Amino acid sequence: MQYRSRPAQAVIDLNALRDNYRLARNLTPNGQVLAVIKADAYGHGAVQVARALDKLAPAFAVACIEEALQLREAGVRQPILLLEGPFCVDDLYLAAEHQFWLMLENPAQIEMTLNTLLPQPLTIWLKIDTGMHRLGLSAEQAHRWYPKLQSCAHIADNIILTSHFACADELNNDATAKQIAQFEQLQTRYAGAASLANSAAILGWPAAAKEWNRAGIMLYGASPFMQPHPQADQLKPVMTLQSRVISVRQVKQGDKVGYGASWLAKRDSLIATVAMGYADGYPRHTPSDTVVMVNGQPAKLAGRVSMDMLGVDVTDVDSIKIGDPVVLWGSELKVTDIAAAAQTISYEVLTGISARVPRIYIGC
Ligand SMILES: Cc1ncc(COP(=O)(O)O)c(C=O)c1O
């Protein structure tokens, strides 16, 4: 057992994760839900998340082969989709050996795949650019390459047509409906399974549900939307980022707190210093006055977040002492709100929790 005394930790509730997965499945009853566990399952631990979803998720998706190999080495047996496809020929051999599914999205990748003889057939997801203009083939390119892939001996018959939304988190933006229409136009030419929806679409765009739906952020209990939403509000936060008070001091009206002396005491105040900083992944740009729960009571960040610590104005919190528990986000404090205060998104904040923060798993 590794020695630990620093109290900063991320508690990961695997029951909440499974409940969020079931919500995704219930919202797309005619299809299957692939669990997106790239970037170490958005900071939650890919191996532990894959194991927790073992009996539920028929397949997983990651960004690259390094992430997929880590899962195979840990004994994960489900198909694993590489969302950016192969980067080189060796990726193709490894994909065939380990039964990774490949997203193919540009002609160079497709040519490399067609020209590499492989011992086992590969399952291919063919990505179409329906308007995001990041990855994917145009409709014309799809018409050119689809038949070649279909007749290739080392490519499995069931090619899955797929695309990705640029604005599905904006429920009033008609870009998503346009992307769906463009995709469905292409589907009239190519029979077979398809995949469009990410979390925002699973929750808010039922017309996007297809045979495969790709749930990422919602699995971790964070809403992709900025506003309240009846389905998204059922999500359960999976990560609680917590720590403890390590020092308490009285400051006088007019005193300043922290680096740059940016926080000014408007009255005599009590400041608690907490073992949590930007080197743990708590965003440095989170402004003073952002809520932090101390002893189960709301208090406010005071001064700049430093590398390993942050200050909280606990003047109005009852009976503060060293060792008191602090929650930075979790069920009482949404990570989406903290991310918004720091002018970022929950995805960045969750994936930014650093390796030095131990992940403690509950509900195993
Ligand atoms: C191709 C693709 N599908 C699905 C997802 C999951 O998205 P979300 O986390 O918004 O559900 C991502 C994430 O970036 C992605 O790149």
The ligand as an SDF file (V2000), in Angstrom:
LIG
                    3D

 16 16  0  0  0  0  0  0  0  0999 V2000
  -16.1700   11.0860  -32.4160 C   0  0  0  0  0  0  0  0  0  0  0  0
  -16.6680   11.2760  -31.0240 C   0  0  0  0  0  0  0  0  0  0  0  0
  -17.7880   10.6500  -30.6370 N   0  0  0  0  0  0  0  0  0  0  0  0
  -18.2800   10.7960  -29.3840 C   0  0  0  0  0  0  0  0  0  0  0  0
  -17.6480   11.5820  -28.4660 C   0  0  0  0  0  0  0  0  0  0  0  0
  -18.2600   11.7460  -27.0950 C   0  0  0  0  0  0  0  0  0  0  0  0
  -18.6770   13.0560  -26.9230 O   0  0  0  0  0  0  0  0  0  0  0  0
  -19.3860   13.5160  -25.5690 P   0  0  0  0  0  0  0  0  0  0  0  0
  -18.3590   13.3990  -24.5090 O   0  0  0  0  0  0  0  0  0  0  0  0
  -19.7720   14.9200  -25.8370 O   0  0  0  0  0  0  0  0  0  0  0  0
  -20.5170   12.5720  -25.3700 O   0  0  0  0  0  0  0  0  0  0  0  0
  -16.4820   12.2630  -28.8200 C   0  0  0  0  0  0  0  0  0  0  0  0
  -15.8210   13.1310  -27.8510 C   0  0  0  0  0  0  0  0  0  0  0  0
  -15.1310   14.0500  -28.1130 O   0  0  0  0  0  0  0  0  0  0  0  0
  -15.9740   12.1030  -30.1390 C   0  0  0  0  0  0  0  0  0  0  0  0
  -14.8490   12.7280  -30.5270 O   0  0  0  0  0  0  0  0  0  0  0  0
  1  2  1  0
  2  3  1  0
  2 15  2  0
  3  4  2  0
  4  5  1  0
  5  6  1  0
  5 12  2  0
  6  7  1  0
  7  8  1  0
  8  9  2  0
  8 10  1  0
  8 11  1  0
 12 13  1  0
 12 15  1  0
 13 14  2  0
 15 16  1  0
M  END
$$$$
